[in-house]
Amino acid sequence: MTSGPGHQRDALADWLRIRTGIAWPQWSGERPISGVSARDGFRDFFTATRGGRDPQGTAQVLTALDLALADAEQGRTLTFTRMANWQRTVLRCDSVGFRDVPAFAKDGQERCGLTPDTRAQFEGCLSDSVQPNPPLPSRAARTYLDVLFFHPFEDGNARAAMLAMAFVLAREGVPLDQVHPLQTTRWADDVEGAADLAVLLGILISAAERRLSSGRQS
């Protein structure tokens, strides 16, 4: 049963319970097209969703996006330490650590638990992002959900999840010129929703590559 209003289950425990059993979709994909898209879907997303109400915060997350993309271009791996470096820029603070108390999300409807092993579990999940299976859209979707439900930071976890997704895609040279269709409420025990996110991400990747190869932008 998918969590909803009125429930305060341990979202992280729910996510870890279903994570290894999700039937991630297959994806034939297309070879990444050489060249640079005229649109950066992640940059457009952050600007559209935050720019009007928080210009300073938008500038900070866009700078963090640049850091994430530069790390991806260098072929670096995704670790908590690397994400914390981006998050220092997002939050404009000198030090960012792994949370040391349970976290709450969705206006308190969702609780993300904490055990002595939580950070190590998170690091292990992040390391899965570079494995060859499942296919790239599923790995990027899974990494995004990992960050959402581990909720590693005291603040800014939704932004951190988007940065992690951008990193996983960019590390393999895959463009994404649209991000907005991915945005909806995600529940930790929603097996079908996780797989559907990967399907949608695969569609957006393929569409972006076709537009880039034909010289058209949406």
N, C-alpha and C positions, 0 to 999 in steps of 0.2 A: 504494500500500500504506500502510495506516495505521501510524504509528509505535507501538511498544509496548515492553515491557520488553526491555532488552538493547540498545536503539538509542539513539544520542546524535547524531541528525541536527540540523541547524540548523533549529529549529522556525520561527523567524522567516522564513527563506528559503523554507521550505515554504509557510507561510501567504501570503506575498506572491506566490508562484507561482500559487496557486489562487484567491486572493481575487477577482480581476477576472473569473474565469471561472465562478463559482458561479451556478447557475440559481436565484436567489432566488425563493421562491414568491410568487404573487400573493395579495392579501388584500383582500377587499371591505371588511371591518371594519364598524364601526358608529360613528356620530358619538359623540364623548365625551359622557357624561351629566353634566349640571351637578350639583354636590353633592360631598360629601366622603365617601369610603368609611370605614366604621367600623374597617376594618383596613388597615394599611399592610404589604403583603407583605414589603417590604425590611426594615422595622423588625422585623417578626416573625422574619424569617430571621436577621438578625444576633443578635437576642436569644436565639433557640433554639440557634444553632450555637456561640455564643461566651460567652453570659451566665454559664453555670455555672462555666466554667473560667477566665474572664478578665473579671471584672466591670468593671475599670477600662478595659480595651481595648474592651469592648462600649460603655461610655459614650462613649468617644472616637469610635468609628465611627458611633454614632448622632448625635453632634453634627456629624460630617462630613456625614452624610446630610441633616441639616437645612440645612447650608450649600449642598449640591448642589441641594436642592429649592428653596431660596430663589433661587439663581442661575437655575434653570430658570424659575421664576415670573417673573423679570425679563426673560426672553427672551434671556439671554446665550448666547454660543456656547461650544462645548466646545473648550478648548485645553489644552495641557500645563500652562501656567502656572496655569490655573484648577484643574486636577486636582491640581497640586502644593500648592495652597492647602488643598484638602480633605485631602491626604495628610499635611500637617504636623499636622493635628488627629488623624488616625488614628494616627500614630506618636508624637505628642506630642513633636515636635522643632521647632527654630526654622527649619531650612533643609532643603529637600528638592529635590534636583536630578535630572536625567536620569542614569541609570546610566552609568558610564564604563568598564565592563568587561563581557564577555559574561556572561549570566545563565544560571542553571540552575534547572530546575523538575522537579516530579514525582520528588523524591528523586534528582536527578541524571540521570534518564533523558532529559531534554530540555534542549537547549542553545539559547539565544536569542542569536544573533550580534550583533555591533556593528560598524558601519562609520561613516565620517564623515558619512554621509547619514541615519543611522537616526532621529535626532530629527526631522529635516525630513520624512522619510517618515511618521513617526507623526503629526505635525501635519497633514499632508495627509489621512491616513486619518480623523483626528478631524473634520476639516472636512466630510467626506462625510456626517456624521450629520445635517446640516440640509438636505441635498439632497432633492428631492421623490421621487426614485426611488433604490432600490427602496422598497416600502411600509414603513411604520413598524416592524412586527415584524422585518423583515429588517435595517433600519438599526440597530435596537437590538441585535439579535443580533450583527451584524457589528462594532459598536462594542465590545461585550463581548469578542468574540474578538480584536479589535485589541489591546485592553489586555492580555489574557492572553498573547498571543504576542510583542508588542513588549516586554512585561515592563519597563516604563519605570523602575520604582523598584527600589531595592535590597531593599525589603521591602514586604509588604502589597499585592501586585499583584492577588490574588484579590478582596480587599476593594475595591480601586480599580476593578476591572472591574464589580463590582456597582453601585458608586456611579455609574459612567459610564452603565450601562444605566438606572438609576433616573432620571438626569438627562435622557436622551434621551426617555424616555416622559413624564416630568413636563413637559418643555418643550412638549409638544403636548397637555397636559391629560388624559393617559390614565392611569387608575388600574390598579394591579395589586395584588390582595389575596392572591395566592399566588405564592411564588417557589421554594419547595422543589422542585417538579417539574422545574425547570430544571437542577438540580445533578447533574452526572455528569462523569466525566473527559472532557476535550476534547483531541483531537489535531490538530495544525496542518495536516496534509495530508488531513484527513477531509472531503471535499467534501460527501458526503451528510449527515454529521453537522452541518455548518454550516447546511445548508438545513433539516434536521429541527429544529434549535434555533429557527429562525425560525417554522416551522409551529407548534411547541409554544407559543411565545411569543404567536402570534396567537390560539391557542385560549384561553390564559389571559387575554389582554386582553378578548376577546369575553365570556368567562364572567364576568369581574369587572364589566364594564359591564352585563351582564344582571342580575347580582345587585344592583348599585347602583340600577338603574332600577326594580327590583321591591321594593327596600327590604330584601332578604335578604342576609345575609352568611354565607359558608361557615364 
